Amino acid sequence: MAENLPTFEDMRSRAFALLGDVEDELRSDWRPGAGPNGEQADALRDARRAIRDAKAALDRAARAGY
């Protein structure tokens, strides 16, 4: 049964890809007049920063294993 479980690198790689997908989505264009207001734009910047931090943490975790 354990042989069907993913490795850490499998999970890290998938998580990294998913975070990339979220980054792409947050970079999407909005319809004219339908973009974020100032508070929403601030929150989007925070979310993008959190994604970058998460990717960096996943990379650190991978390096710690070597």
Summary of the structure (lengths in Angstrom):
residues: 66
radius of gyration: 16.2
end to end distance: 26.0
largest distance: 52.9
contacts: 127
relative contact order: 0.15
helix: 74%
strand: 0%
